[in-house]
Amino acid sequence: MIRIYQAVSLTVAAFALLWTVIFLIDGHWLIAAVEFFPVIAGLVCFALVTSGRLDLFLIVAQSSFLVFIIGFSLMFDVPQNGAPRVTHLFLPVLGMLAYLNYLRRPSRLQLALIACSLVTFVVLHAADLRLPFAQPVPPELHAIGVWLNPTMAALVFCGTIYALQQRLSAPRGIARDLMAALRQGQLTLVYQPQTDRDGHVLGGEALLRWNHPTRGPVPPATFIPAAEEMGLMPIVGTFVLEQALSTLTRWKDDPRLSTLTLSVNVSASQFNEADFETTLRDLLQRHEIDPTRLRLELTESVLIAGLEPVAEKMTALKALGLTFSLDDFGTGFSSLAYLRRLPVSELKIDRSFVAAGAENERDAALVRSIRAIAVDLGLETVAEGVETQAQLAFLETIGCRIFQGYLFGRPMPLEEFEQAVLAPKPRPVASPERPSPRLAAG
């Protein structure tokens, strides 16, 4: 996709540069100056794509070229001598580009750009609209453009069709590789410590990782959405639960490890499966572990099945001894409304609040409120994404007692995690280099 976007950006810039030179040679300085705008826009878009800023690239490409095409069509490229205007033929390409971005990040802005591109295309094609002071392109150059512009528009459109095909087929390809990874043992769990203020490990969170034999580590942000889209999360989630329970089985005979709580992310699609309760019950019976040691982390997306069914299932699972943590608390709209109905025992303060709480008073007030709600309801809180001493100091002032983040430990293999438990380190000191956020599976 990156290479496709780079190729399209450079192609548009080169095509616009060609027309700029043609207009300069013919002595039409104003048109040449205007035509140079998409040259600059194409190069800027290439730079944005190369730097990985895809969202900004798509917005800049859509908005800048939409404005240029409309303006050029009304000012210079007007129907003449029985020949139609041709610049507007690039508008369907912009609509397709907006649709590609909509698939990545659905938004009203993208829908508006799609609608504007298509409506403007129809209007400019059907009506002889022009500005009162329009300066039509010379007939001899317009005759060239009648053939050149549709040819280039068709080529760029083919490129966007290919990009769309790649975008739609990518989840299927990742899902196929993911199923093979399950069979071939490429998926593993890593464990991130959850500690007290002094760095003593109280529990951990199990996170899924995929080490592809040829592509190397595949980020969870890549394969988890693909698994969700292709309906594989119940299978992947069952694998994670199986591995987590095997870990708890390994710990149960060690007095120093048997008291640890292990948290596992459970996706909404997995939790809302009709047989999820039966599957979990069978796993618990097979591994014969203390179910209170397993904590299921849920987000409010689980409520897509409705509050009552979810509350009933959680209550039934709680009767087995399982506990629940509400992940990313405070980032949704309905958290306070459903919190009193769900049998959760823990709230996880989202990393975005932790990061800003030590620097921004408004965010600090939100974190205090979350902590106060937890205290009033008799719930524990875990602060996620703790990376600096300033964040830790702030969280301690509001009464947080359990912390998770790079300041206390990165996600690590099982053996390394066990060593961290058995040989606790002194109270952590923040590294001067701020690490990148972790990616959880689920």
C-alpha positions as CSV (number, residue, x, y, z in Angstrom):
1,M,0.0,0.0,0.0
2,I,2.9,2.4,0.8
3,R,4.5,1.7,-2.5
4,I,1.2,2.2,-4.3
5,Y,0.6,5.5,-2.7
6,Q,4.1,6.7,-3.4
7,A,3.8,5.7,-7.0
8,V,0.5,7.5,-7.4
9,S,1.8,10.7,-5.7
10,L,4.9,10.8,-8.0
11,T,2.8,10.0,-11.1
12,V,0.4,12.9,-10.4
13,A,3.3,15.2,-9.7
14,A,5.1,14.2,-12.9
15,F,1.9,14.6,-15.0
16,A,1.2,18.0,-13.6
17,L,4.9,19.0,-14.2
18,L,4.5,17.9,-17.8
19,W,1.5,20.2,-18.3
20,T,3.3,23.0,-16.4
21,V,6.2,22.8,-18.9
22,I,3.7,22.7,-21.9
23,F,1.9,25.8,-20.7
24,L,5.2,27.6,-20.1
25,I,6.5,26.8,-23.6
26,D,3.2,28.1,-25.0
27,G,3.6,31.3,-23.0
28,H,0.6,30.8,-20.7
29,W,2.2,31.8,-17.5
30,L,-0.9,32.0,-15.3
31,I,-2.1,28.6,-16.2
32,A,1.4,27.2,-15.8
33,A,1.6,28.7,-12.3
34,V,-1.7,27.2,-11.3
35,E,-0.8,23.8,-12.8
36,F,2.4,23.8,-10.7
37,F,0.2,23.5,-7.6
38,P,-0.5,19.7,-8.0
39,V,3.3,19.3,-8.5
40,I,3.9,20.6,-5.0
41,A,0.9,18.7,-3.6
42,G,2.1,15.5,-5.1
43,L,5.6,15.8,-3.7
44,V,4.2,16.7,-0.3
45,C,2.0,13.7,-0.4
46,F,5.0,11.5,-1.4
47,A,6.9,12.8,1.7
48,L,3.9,12.2,4.0
49,V,3.6,8.6,2.8
50,T,7.3,7.9,3.0
51,S,7.3,9.2,6.6
52,G,4.4,6.9,7.5
53,R,1.8,9.6,8.1
54,L,-0.9,7.9,6.1
55,D,-3.9,9.6,7.7
56,L,-2.5,13.1,7.0
57,F,-1.4,12.0,3.5
58,L,-5.0,10.9,2.6
59,I,-6.6,14.1,4.0
60,V,-4.0,16.4,2.2
61,A,-4.3,14.5,-1.1
62,Q,-8.1,14.5,-1.1
63,S,-8.7,18.1,0.0
64,S,-5.9,19.7,-2.1
65,F,-6.7,17.9,-5.3
66,L,-10.4,18.4,-4.9
67,V,-10.0,22.1,-4.6
68,F,-7.5,22.2,-7.5
69,I,-9.7,20.2,-9.9
70,I,-12.8,22.2,-9.1
71,G,-11.0,25.5,-9.5
72,F,-9.1,24.5,-12.7
73,S,-12.3,23.1,-14.3
74,L,-14.2,26.4,-13.7
75,M,-11.4,28.7,-14.6
76,F,-9.4,27.1,-17.4
77,D,-10.7,23.7,-18.5
78,V,-14.1,24.6,-19.8
79,P,-16.0,22.9,-22.7
80,Q,-15.1,24.5,-26.1
81,N,-15.5,23.7,-29.8
82,G,-17.6,20.6,-29.0
83,A,-14.9,19.1,-26.8
84,P,-15.7,18.5,-23.1
85,R,-13.7,19.5,-20.1
86,V,-11.4,16.6,-18.9
87,T,-9.8,17.7,-15.6
88,H,-12.9,16.5,-13.7
89,L,-12.2,12.9,-14.7
90,F,-9.8,12.6,-11.8
91,L,-12.7,13.2,-9.3
92,P,-13.8,9.5,-9.2
93,V,-10.2,8.7,-8.3
94,L,-10.4,11.1,-5.4
95,G,-13.7,9.4,-4.3
96,M,-12.0,6.0,-4.4
97,L,-9.1,7.4,-2.3
98,A,-11.6,8.7,0.2
99,Y,-13.3,5.3,0.4
100,L,-9.9,3.7,1.0
101,N,-9.4,6.0,4.0
102,Y,-13.0,5.4,5.2
103,L,-12.2,1.7,5.4
104,R,-9.2,2.5,7.6
105,R,-10.8,5.2,9.8
106,P,-14.6,5.6,9.2
107,S,-15.6,9.3,9.7
108,R,-18.1,11.8,8.5
109,L,-15.3,13.8,6.9
110,Q,-14.5,10.9,4.6
111,L,-18.1,10.4,3.7
112,A,-18.4,14.1,2.9
113,L,-15.3,13.9,0.7
114,I,-16.7,10.9,-1.1
115,A,-20.0,12.6,-1.7
116,C,-18.4,15.9,-2.8
117,S,-16.1,14.2,-5.3
118,L,-18.9,12.2,-6.9
119,V,-21.4,15.0,-7.0
120,T,-18.9,17.5,-8.3
121,F,-17.9,15.0,-11.0
122,V,-21.5,14.7,-12.2
123,V,-22.2,18.4,-12.1
124,L,-19.0,19.4,-14.0
125,H,-19.6,16.7,-16.6
126,A,-23.2,17.6,-17.2
127,A,-23.2,21.4,-17.0
128,D,-21.2,24.0,-18.8
129,L,-20.2,25.8,-15.6
130,R,-17.4,28.4,-15.7
131,L,-16.4,31.5,-13.8
132,P,-17.3,34.9,-15.4
133,F,-13.6,35.7,-15.8
134,A,-12.6,32.3,-17.0
135,Q,-9.6,32.0,-19.3
136,P,-10.1,28.8,-21.4
137,V,-7.1,26.7,-22.2
138,P,-6.0,27.4,-25.9
139,P,-7.9,25.1,-28.3
140,E,-4.8,23.3,-29.6
141,L,-3.7,22.4,-26.0
142,H,-7.2,21.5,-25.1
143,A,-7.3,19.1,-28.0
144,I,-4.2,17.3,-26.5
145,G,-5.7,17.3,-23.0
146,V,-8.9,15.6,-24.3
147,W,-6.8,12.5,-25.0
148,L,-4.0,12.8,-22.4
149,N,-6.1,13.5,-19.3
150,P,-8.6,10.6,-19.7
151,T,-5.6,8.2,-20.3
152,M,-3.8,9.3,-17.2
153,A,-7.1,9.3,-15.1
154,A,-7.7,5.7,-16.3
155,L,-4.2,4.7,-15.3
156,V,-4.5,6.3,-11.8
157,F,-8.0,4.8,-11.4
158,C,-6.5,1.4,-12.1
159,G,-3.9,2.0,-9.4
160,T,-6.6,2.9,-6.9
161,I,-8.6,-0.2,-7.8
162,Y,-5.5,-2.3,-7.2
163,A,-5.0,-0.5,-3.8
164,L,-8.6,-1.2,-2.9
165,Q,-8.2,-4.9,-3.9
166,Q,-5.1,-5.1,-1.7
167,R,-6.9,-3.5,1.2
168,L,-9.9,-5.8,1.0
169,S,-7.9,-8.9,0.6
170,A,-5.3,-8.1,3.2
171,P,-7.3,-9.3,6.2
172,R,-8.0,-12.6,4.4
173,G,-4.3,-13.2,3.8
174,I,-3.4,-12.3,7.3
175,A,-6.1,-14.5,8.7
176,R,-4.9,-17.4,6.5
177,D,-1.3,-16.9,7.8
178,L,-2.6,-16.6,11.4
179,M,-4.4,-20.0,11.2
180,A,-1.1,-21.5,10.0
181,A,0.7,-19.7,12.8
182,L,-1.6,-21.4,15.3
183,R,-0.8,-24.8,13.9
184,Q,2.9,-24.2,13.6
185,G,3.5,-22.7,17.1
186,Q,4.4,-19.2,15.9
187,L,2.1,-17.6,18.5
188,T,3.3,-17.1,22.0
189,L,2.4,-15.2,25.2
190,V,4.5,-12.6,26.9
191,Y,3.8,-11.2,30.3
192,Q,3.8,-7.7,31.6
193,P,4.1,-7.2,35.4
194,Q,1.5,-5.5,37.5
195,T,3.3,-4.3,40.6
196,D,2.9,-2.2,43.7
197,R,4.7,1.1,44.2
198,D,7.9,-0.7,45.3
199,G,8.1,-2.9,42.2
200,H,6.9,-6.1,43.9
201,V,5.0,-8.2,41.3
202,L,1.4,-8.8,42.2
203,G,0.2,-10.3,38.9
204,G,0.6,-9.9,35.2
205,E,-1.2,-9.4,31.9
206,A,-0.8,-12.1,29.2
207,L,-0.3,-10.5,25.8
208,L,-0.3,-12.3,22.5
209,R,2.7,-12.1,20.1
210,W,3.3,-13.5,16.6
211,N,6.8,-14.1,15.3
212,H,6.4,-14.9,11.6
213,P,9.2,-17.1,10.2
214,T,9.9,-14.8,7.2
215,R,8.3,-11.4,8.1
216,G,9.5,-11.4,11.7
217,P,7.3,-10.0,14.5
218,V,3.8,-9.1,13.3
219,P,2.4,-6.2,15.4
220,P,-0.9,-7.1,17.3
221,A,-2.3,-3.9,15.7
222,T,-2.0,-5.7,12.4
223,F,-3.2,-9.2,13.1
224,I,-5.8,-8.6,15.8
225,P,-8.1,-6.4,13.6
226,A,-7.7,-8.9,10.8
227,A,-8.7,-11.7,13.1
228,E,-11.7,-9.7,14.3
229,E,-12.8,-8.9,10.7
230,M,-12.5,-12.5,9.6
231,G,-14.2,-13.9,12.7
232,L,-11.2,-15.7,14.1
233,M,-11.0,-14.1,17.5
234,P,-12.9,-16.9,19.3
235,I,-10.3,-19.3,18.0
236,V,-7.3,-17.0,18.8
237,G,-8.9,-16.1,22.2
238,T,-9.3,-19.8,23.1
239,F,-5.6,-20.3,22.4
240,V,-4.7,-17.4,24.6
241,L,-6.9,-18.8,27.4
242,E,-5.4,-22.3,27.0
243,Q,-1.9,-20.9,27.3
244,A,-2.7,-18.6,30.2
245,L,-4.3,-21.5,32.2
246,S,-1.2,-23.7,31.4
247,T,0.8,-20.9,33.0
248,L,-1.4,-20.8,36.1
249,T,-1.1,-24.6,36.3
250,R,2.7,-24.2,36.2
251,W,2.5,-21.7,39.0
252,K,0.1,-23.4,41.4
253,D,2.6,-25.5,43.2
254,D,5.1,-22.7,43.8
255,P,4.1,-20.6,46.9
256,R,5.8,-17.5,45.5
257,L,3.9,-17.8,42.1
258,S,0.6,-19.3,43.1
259,T,-0.7,-16.1,44.6
260,L,-0.3,-14.1,41.3
261,T,-3.3,-13.0,39.3
262,L,-3.1,-13.4,35.5
263,S,-5.1,-11.1,33.4
264,V,-6.2,-12.0,29.9
265,N,-7.9,-9.8,27.3
266,V,-11.2,-11.2,25.9
267,S,-12.6,-9.7,22.8
268,A,-16.3,-8.8,22.4
269,S,-16.7,-11.4,19.6
270,Q,-15.2,-14.1,21.8
271,F,-17.1,-13.2,24.9
272,N,-20.4,-13.1,23.1
273,E,-20.0,-16.5,21.6
274,A,-22.9,-18.8,22.8
275,D,-20.5,-21.4,24.0
276,F,-17.9,-19.1,25.7
277,E,-19.1,-20.1,29.2
278,T,-19.0,-23.8,28.4
279,T,-15.5,-23.5,26.8
280,L,-14.1,-21.6,29.8
281,R,-15.7,-24.1,32.2
282,D,-14.2,-27.0,30.4
283,L,-10.7,-25.3,30.4
284,L,-10.9,-24.6,34.1
285,Q,-11.9,-28.2,34.9
286,R,-9.1,-29.6,32.7
287,H,-6.3,-27.5,34.2
288,E,-7.6,-27.7,37.8
289,I,-6.4,-24.2,38.8
290,D,-7.8,-21.7,41.3
291,P,-10.2,-19.7,39.1
292,T,-9.8,-16.6,41.2
293,R,-6.2,-16.4,39.8
294,L,-7.6,-15.7,36.3
295,R,-8.9,-12.3,35.5
296,L,-10.8,-11.5,32.3
297,E,-10.2,-8.0,30.8
298,L,-13.2,-6.7,28.9
299,T,-13.9,-3.4,27.2
300,E,-17.3,-1.7,26.7
301,S,-17.4,-3.1,23.2
302,V,-18.6,-6.3,24.7
303,L,-21.9,-4.6,25.3
304,I,-22.8,-4.9,21.6
305,A,-24.8,-7.9,22.7
306,G,-26.8,-5.8,25.2
307,L,-26.3,-5.0,28.8
308,E,-28.6,-7.7,30.3
309,P,-27.2,-10.7,28.4
310,V,-23.6,-9.6,29.2
311,A,-24.4,-9.0,32.9
312,E,-26.0,-12.4,33.1
313,K,-23.0,-14.2,31.5
314,M,-20.5,-12.3,33.7
315,T,-22.5,-13.2,36.8
316,A,-22.5,-16.9,35.8
317,L,-18.7,-16.8,35.2
318,K,-18.2,-15.0,38.5
319,A,-20.0,-17.9,40.2
320,L,-17.2,-20.1,38.9
321,G,-14.7,-17.9,40.8
322,L,-13.5,-15.8,37.8
323,T,-12.9,-12.1,38.3
324,F,-13.3,-9.3,35.7
325,S,-11.4,-6.1,34.9
326,L,-12.9,-3.2,32.9
327,D,-10.2,-2.2,30.5
328,D,-9.6,1.3,29.0
329,F,-12.0,2.7,31.6
330,G,-13.0,6.3,30.9
331,T,-12.5,6.3,27.2
332,G,-16.1,5.3,26.3
333,F,-19.3,7.1,26.6
334,S,-21.4,4.7,28.7
335,S,-18.9,3.4,31.3
336,L,-20.6,5.1,34.3
337,A,-24.0,4.0,33.1
338,Y,-23.2,0.3,33.0
339,L,-20.6,0.0,35.7
340,R,-23.1,-0.5,38.5
341,R,-24.7,-3.4,36.6
342,L,-21.6,-5.4,35.7
343,P,-19.8,-7.6,38.4
344,V,-16.3,-6.2,37.8
345,S,-13.7,-6.1,40.5
346,E,-11.1,-3.9,38.9
347,L,-10.9,-0.8,36.7
348,K,-7.9,-0.2,34.5
349,I,-7.1,3.5,34.0
350,D,-6.4,4.1,30.4
351,R,-2.8,5.0,29.4
352,S,-3.9,8.2,27.7
353,F,-5.2,9.5,31.1
354,V,-2.0,8.3,32.9
355,A,0.2,10.1,30.4
356,A,-1.7,13.4,30.6
357,G,-2.6,13.3,34.2
358,A,0.8,14.3,35.4
359,E,0.9,17.3,33.1
360,N,-2.7,18.5,32.6
361,E,-5.0,19.4,35.5
362,R,-8.1,18.5,33.6
363,D,-6.9,15.1,32.9
364,A,-5.6,14.8,36.5
365,A,-9.1,15.6,37.7
366,L,-10.5,12.8,35.5
367,V,-8.1,10.3,36.9
368,R,-9.0,11.4,40.5
369,S,-12.7,10.9,39.6
370,I,-12.0,7.4,38.3
371,R,-10.1,6.5,41.4
372,A,-12.9,8.0,43.6
373,I,-15.6,6.0,41.8
374,A,-13.5,2.8,42.2
375,V,-13.2,3.5,46.0
376,D,-16.9,4.2,46.4
377,L,-17.8,0.9,44.6
378,G,-15.1,-1.1,46.4
379,L,-13.1,-1.7,43.2
380,E,-9.4,-1.9,42.7
381,T,-7.6,0.2,40.1
382,V,-4.7,-0.6,37.9
383,A,-2.9,2.3,36.2
384,E,-1.8,1.4,32.7
385,G,1.1,2.8,30.7
386,V,3.1,4.1,33.7
387,E,6.4,5.3,32.1
388,T,7.9,8.1,34.2
389,Q,8.5,8.9,37.9
390,A,6.3,12.0,37.5
391,Q,3.3,9.8,36.4
392,L,4.0,7.4,39.3
393,A,4.2,10.2,41.9
394,F,0.9,11.6,40.6
395,L,-0.9,8.3,40.8
396,E,0.4,7.6,44.3
397,T,-1.0,11.0,45.5
398,I,-4.5,9.9,44.4
399,G,-4.3,6.4,46.0
400,C,-3.4,4.1,43.2
401,R,-1.8,0.9,44.4
402,I,-1.2,-1.2,41.4
403,F,0.8,-0.1,38.3
404,Q,1.6,-1.5,34.9
405,G,3.9,0.0,32.4
406,Y,7.5,0.2,31.1
407,L,8.6,1.9,34.3
408,F,8.1,-1.4,36.0
409,G,8.7,-3.8,33.2
410,R,8.1,-4.5,29.5
411,P,6.2,-7.5,28.2
412,M,8.6,-10.4,28.6
413,P,8.8,-14.2,28.1
414,L,7.5,-16.4,30.8
415,E,10.8,-17.5,32.3
416,E,12.0,-13.9,32.5
417,F,8.7,-12.9,34.1
418,E,9.1,-15.6,36.7
419,Q,12.6,-14.4,37.5
420,A,11.2,-10.9,38.0
421,V,8.8,-12.3,40.6
422,L,11.3,-14.5,42.4
423,A,14.0,-11.8,42.4
424,P,12.2,-8.5,42.8
425,K,14.0,-5.4,41.8
426,P,14.3,-2.1,43.8
427,R,11.8,0.6,43.3
428,P,12.1,1.5,39.6
429,V,13.7,4.6,38.2
430,A,12.5,6.1,34.9
431,S,14.6,5.8,31.8
432,P,15.4,9.1,30.1
433,E,14.2,7.6,26.8
434,R,10.4,7.4,26.6
435,P,9.4,3.9,25.2
436,S,6.7,3.5,22.7
437,P,3.3,2.3,23.9
438,R,2.7,-1.4,24.2
439,L,0.2,-3.2,22.0
440,A,-2.1,-5.6,23.7
441,A,-3.8,-8.5,22.1
442,G,-7.5,-8.2,22.4
